[in-house]
Amino acid sequence: MIKIASWNVNSIRARLKNLIEWINKETPEVLLLQETKTLDSTFPNSEIEDLGYNVITLGQKSYNGVAILSKSMPEDIIYSLPGNEDDDQARFIEATVYNRVRVASIYLPNGNPVNTDKFDYKIKWMDHLYSHIKNSLASEEICVFAGDYNVIENDTDVYDPIAFRDDALTHKETRDIFKKINNLGVINAFKILHKSTHQYSYWDYQRGAWQKDNGLLIDHILLSPEASDLLINSGIDREPRGKEKASDHTPIWCELDIKE
């Protein structure tokens, strides 16, 4: 069995202590990170490698940034979303781990405010992601597409739907493309096993959101049918969000019945 987790750390250097504590406690075989907010040259490789992980990164100064940490050596790495190679924002990295598992760390654009270039960029990015997932599924491989999707799929995934009705995360175009992606046949690793609503992965730093449980479910693990056939368990680990100097996101994870 291997455990694959995803976590928007909102600055790897600011959360390094919390990250190391969580890794030591949960020991995932693969950890996909988003919003590392650092260049490749300043990523804390040695600290992570000391924990037994191989590290591949796509960094950017102060913004964005994605990484794959794996106890097996990542192979066949791609450092940009196929079809979107000219993108200068570090939002996508993908590799094969454990010889046959294709994993992608995804930091999908926020898109706010709507009716601006930022929203147009989000929609175009999602279109490229749709095409990539469609092509990946045709290979019939074990694929895991995980990360911060910046998509509130349903009104039950947000503490106050009315407050977010004009937000890019709930916009009809956003939800329509996400629905198209799901209709390709991917399985949401968390939702397939957890039917209760109002389960969140993100809580804003403002207005006591964490204390009030005013959260959003915007982090997702989408599995190819071949991966979903191997799904054993999944979850959202709320504990790190309550730590001092916490990220505003918390880890999500799944376990697959694959020999290490």
C-alpha positions in Angstrom: 0.0 0.0 0.0 1.2 3.5 -0.7 -0.2 6.8 0.7 -0.3 9.7 -1.6 -1.0 13.1 0.0 -1.4 16.7 -1.3 -0.9 19.9 0.5 -0.9 23.6 -0.4 1.7 24.7 2.1 1.4 28.4 1.3 5.2 28.9 1.5 7.4 25.9 2.1 10.0 27.8 4.1 7.4 29.3 6.4 5.8 25.9 7.0 8.9 23.7 7.0 8.6 22.9 10.7 5.0 21.9 10.4 5.6 20.0 7.2 8.4 17.9 8.7 6.3 17.2 11.8 3.4 16.0 9.6 5.7 13.9 7.4 7.2 12.2 10.4 3.8 11.4 11.8 2.0 10.3 8.6 4.9 9.0 6.5 3.3 9.3 3.1 5.1 7.5 0.3 4.3 10.5 -2.0 3.6 14.1 -1.1 2.4 16.6 -3.7 2.9 20.3 -2.7 1.5 23.5 -4.0 2.3 27.2 -3.4 5.8 26.5 -2.3 6.6 30.1 -3.1 10.3 29.7 -3.6 12.8 29.2 -6.4 14.2 25.7 -7.0 17.6 27.0 -5.7 16.1 27.9 -2.3 13.8 24.9 -1.9 14.8 23.0 1.4 15.9 19.9 -0.5 18.4 18.7 2.1 15.8 18.8 4.9 13.3 16.8 2.9 15.9 14.4 1.5 17.0 13.7 5.1 13.5 12.3 5.7 14.0 9.7 2.9 12.4 11.5 -0.1 13.5 12.3 -3.6 12.5 15.9 -4.5 11.5 17.4 -7.8 10.4 21.0 -7.9 9.1 23.7 -10.2 9.7 26.9 -8.3 8.9 30.6 -8.7 10.0 33.5 -6.5 7.4 34.5 -4.0 4.4 33.0 -5.9 3.0 29.6 -7.0 5.4 26.7 -7.1 4.8 22.9 -7.1 6.7 19.9 -6.0 6.7 16.1 -5.8 8.3 14.4 -2.8 8.5 10.6 -3.3 10.3 7.7 -1.5 10.7 6.2 -4.9 12.7 8.0 -7.6 10.4 10.0 -9.9 10.8 9.3 -13.6 9.4 10.7 -16.8 9.0 14.2 -15.4 7.2 16.9 -17.1 7.4 20.5 -15.8 4.5 22.2 -17.6 0.9 21.4 -18.3 0.9 19.8 -21.8 -0.5 22.3 -24.4 0.3 25.2 -22.1 4.1 25.1 -22.2 4.4 28.9 -22.6 2.9 29.5 -19.2 5.4 31.4 -17.0 3.6 30.5 -13.8 4.8 27.4 -11.8 1.6 25.5 -11.5 2.0 21.9 -12.7 4.5 19.1 -12.4 4.0 15.4 -13.1 6.0 12.2 -12.8 5.9 8.5 -12.6 6.5 7.0 -9.1 6.7 3.4 -8.0 7.3 2.4 -11.6 3.7 2.6 -12.7 1.8 5.4 -10.8 1.5 8.7 -12.6 1.1 11.6 -10.2 0.5 15.3 -10.9 0.8 18.2 -8.5 -1.7 20.9 -9.6 -2.1 24.5 -8.5 -5.0 25.7 -10.6 -5.4 29.5 -10.9 -7.7 31.3 -8.5 -9.3 33.4 -11.2 -10.6 36.3 -9.1 -11.9 38.8 -9.9 -14.3 37.5 -12.5 -14.5 39.5 -15.7 -10.8 40.1 -15.8 -7.7 38.6 -17.4 -7.2 36.5 -14.3 -10.5 34.7 -14.8 -9.8 34.2 -18.5 -6.4 32.7 -17.6 -8.1 30.3 -15.2 -10.6 29.1 -17.8 -7.9 28.6 -20.4 -5.8 26.7 -17.9 -8.7 24.5 -17.0 -9.3 23.7 -20.7 -5.7 22.6 -21.0 -6.1 20.5 -17.9 -9.2 18.9 -19.3 -7.3 17.9 -22.5 -4.4 16.5 -20.5 -6.5 14.4 -18.3 -8.5 13.1 -21.2 -5.3 12.1 -23.0 -3.9 10.6 -19.8 -7.0 8.4 -19.3 -6.7 7.1 -22.8 -3.4 5.5 -21.7 -5.3 3.4 -19.1 -2.5 4.0 -16.5 -2.8 4.5 -12.8 -3.1 8.3 -12.6 -3.5 10.6 -9.6 -4.3 14.3 -10.3 -4.1 16.1 -7.0 -3.8 19.6 -5.7 -5.4 22.9 -5.1 -8.0 23.1 -7.8 -9.5 26.4 -6.6 -12.9 25.0 -7.5 -15.9 24.8 -5.2 -17.7 22.0 -6.9 -21.0 22.2 -5.1 -22.7 24.6 -2.7 -22.3 22.0 0.0 -18.5 22.4 -0.3 -18.6 26.0 1.1 -19.7 27.3 4.5 -21.8 30.1 2.9 -22.8 29.7 -0.8 -24.4 33.1 -1.0 -21.2 34.9 0.0 -19.4 33.1 -2.8 -22.0 33.3 -5.5 -20.0 35.9 -7.6 -16.6 34.2 -6.9 -14.4 32.6 -9.6 -14.4 29.4 -7.5 -18.1 28.9 -7.9 -18.6 30.6 -11.3 -20.7 28.6 -13.8 -17.8 28.3 -16.3 -15.5 27.0 -13.5 -18.0 24.4 -12.4 -18.9 23.4 -15.9 -15.3 22.6 -16.9 -14.7 20.8 -13.6 -17.9 18.8 -14.3 -16.5 18.0 -17.8 -13.3 16.7 -16.2 -15.2 14.5 -13.8 -17.4 13.2 -16.6 -14.2 11.9 -18.3 -14.4 9.1 -15.7 -12.1 10.3 -12.9 -13.1 9.6 -9.3 -12.8 12.0 -6.5 -10.9 10.0 -3.9 -12.4 11.8 -0.9 -16.0 12.2 -2.0 -16.4 8.6 -3.2 -15.7 7.4 0.3 -17.1 10.3 2.4 -20.7 11.2 1.7 -21.1 13.8 4.4 -21.2 17.4 3.3 -19.4 20.5 4.5 -16.0 18.9 4.8 -13.3 21.4 4.1 -9.7 21.7 3.2 -9.2 25.4 3.4 -10.0 28.1 5.9 -9.1 31.8 5.4 -6.8 33.5 7.9 -9.4 36.3 8.3 -12.5 36.7 10.4 -11.9 33.7 12.6 -12.7 31.3 9.7 -10.8 28.3 11.3 -12.4 28.8 14.7 -15.9 29.1 13.2 -15.2 26.2 10.7 -16.0 28.6 7.8 -14.2 26.6 5.2 -14.1 25.6 1.6 -13.4 22.3 -0.1 -11.1 23.3 -3.0 -8.3 20.7 -2.7 -9.1 17.5 -4.6 -7.5 14.1 -5.5 -8.9 12.9 -8.8 -8.1 9.2 -9.8 -8.2 7.5 -13.1 -10.4 4.4 -13.1 -7.3 2.2 -12.9 -6.3 4.1 -9.7 -9.8 4.2 -8.2 -9.9 0.4 -8.5 -7.0 0.3 -6.1 -8.4 2.9 -3.6 -8.4 1.7 0.0 -9.0 4.9 2.0 -8.9 8.7 1.8 -9.2 11.6 4.1 -8.7 15.2 5.0 -6.3 15.8 7.9 -7.6 18.9 9.7 -5.0 18.8 12.5 -2.2 20.8 10.8 -4.6 23.7 10.2 -4.8 24.2 13.9 -1.1 24.5 14.4 0.9 27.7 15.1 2.0 29.3 11.8 -0.3 27.0 9.8 -1.0 27.0 6.1 -4.5 28.1 5.3 -4.9 24.7 3.6 -4.6 21.3 5.2 -3.4 17.9 3.8 -5.7 15.6 1.8 -4.7 12.0 1.1 -5.6 8.7 -0.3 -4.2 5.1 0.0 -3.8 2.8 -2.9 -3.3 -0.9 -2.9 0.0 -0.9 -4.6 3.1 -2.7 -3.4 6.0 -0.4 -2.5 
